[in-house]
Amino acid sequence: MAFLSKDPGIAAERPLFCSILANTMLSVVPGISGAGPTPEKTLLTPILDAELIARGSITSMPARPDTPTGCPTPASITRSIMELCGTGALFINAGLSFRPTVPCMDVYGEPGNDPRFMDAVPLARELYQSGRSLGEFLSRWCDLLVVGECVPGGTTTALCVLRSLGYPARVSSSFVENPVRMKEEVWDAVARRIEAESGRSPLDLIRCCGDPMIALCAGLGSTCTRQMVLAGGTQMLAVAAVMKAMGIPLPLIATTVYVRDDRSANFSEIAHNIGAEVVYVDPGFGDLGHSGLARYCIGEVKEGMGAGGAMFMAYLLGHSPSAIREKIFETVASYQ
């Protein structure tokens, strides 16, 4: 397969890559998220990933930028692309449990609650409005806005938002073995809560069962006047579904083929149902001679921290697929 599934016809001279950081308390439920060495430490993952991208290493604690199986984190891929392109990343704190250790734009959100028991994002409308303000502001500083995210447990909140909007979604996981049963149990509990409400708007649904990133990113997309790319998998599908329900034109989505090829999910089907245009990036990790990167090909990790969108951005800026692959290999090999 080609490096990109299709030519999106986009040219950019002043791109801006940003990543929205947030937590949901669903990530501390054992078995829901693989984005951390323990369920409790998933709450630190967005901060540690931001350190890796901004500084080239995790600096606030002893930690390796890979999974226990040796699979490099998506943040290490995004870091390599920032170096290749000679740029940096803008981080936006939408609702973290702990204070970030790298500079962030702060919209004064709160971590998402467990949607099985209470409203997940009580400040959904406020976050959406903050996103609108950010969209207007960032449009002045770039001609292409690439928006990634880091929300451990976020594929489960994405499932709940997509289902609540009427899409028969099945979502991906950072695990090789997707904990589908656990996610369905979460949705069953959320569905009972939603049935008790009436007159639900898209923002009401985010309030009920989403996470801070979805609310903020939808608001950002509603006012961005530049070409915008949602850099991510099923979590960005949830953003696109919310935007469609609100009558907002949909941005392009860029993600990896590893999300598309996940048999436990139905990414392409739901993207089609939403009407979202998707470009898939195939970095060919199985051919690089790195056993950790090759694990992406068997379904581990798949995507995250805007990695697919970052590779997409590098290609638009004129970097060849071979240069992108070589830089990624060089970066992840250096951590060993």
Sequence and secondary structure as in RCSB ss.txt:
>XXXX:A:sequence
MAFLSKDPGIAAERPLFCSILANTMLSVVPGISGAGPTPEKTLLTPILDAELIARGSITSMPARPDTPTGCPTPA
SITRSIMELCGTGALFINAGLSFRPTVPCMDVYGEPGNDPRFMDAVPLARELYQSGRSLGEFLSRWCDLLVVGEC
VPGGTTTALCVLRSLGYPARVSSSFVENPVRMKEEVWDAVARRIEAESGRSPLDLIRCCGDPMIALCAGLGSTCT
RQMVLAGGTQMLAVAAVMKAMGIPLPLIATTVYVRDDRSANFSEIAHNIGAEVVYVDPGFGDLGHSGLARYCIGE
VKEGMGAGGAMFMAYLLGHSPSAIREKIFETVASYQ
>XXXX:A:secstr
  SBSS      SSEEEEEEEE BGGGGSTTT  SSSSTGGGGGHHHHHHHHHHHSS  SSS  SB TTS B HH
HHHHHHHHHHT  EEEEEEE SS  SS  EE     B  TTTS S TTHHHHHHHHHHHHHHHTTS SEEEEEEE
 TTHHHHHHHHHHHTT       SSSS  HHHHHHHHHHHHHHHHT  S  HHHHHHHH  HHHHHHHHHHHH  
SEEEEESSHHHHHHHHHHHHTT    EEEEEHHHHT TT  HHHHHHHHT  EEEE   GGGSS HHHHGGGGTS
S   TTHHHHHHHHHHTT  HHHHHHHHHHHHHHT 
